[in-house]
Amino acid sequence: MPKKRNREIFASADLMMGANHIRVRCFDGVTRMGRIKGKIKKRVWIREGDTLIVVPWSFQDEKCDIIYRYLKPQVEWLRRNRYL
């Protein structure tokens, strides 16, 4: 779950831009340029339509870091429990 105190929010992968950048549509209504953090770069494959947790940059609000990708069963659980 996203932690509000760390400014984490839900987002959906919108368009793959290449070079570890993805355009994401955040659930606060803003479209941002997301960057895959090095910690998950080689471990997690992100595709268009995936549900993510992102952290907007404090100095550039139109950019963010992608820190987590939800799997299909996790997304279904989030929808059933009305988090999405």
Protein Blocks (a to p, Z undefined) as FASTA:
>chain_A
ZZfklopacdddfbdgbjhiacdddfkopacdddddfklmmmpccdehiacdddddfklm
kbccdfbdcdfklmmmmmmnopZZ
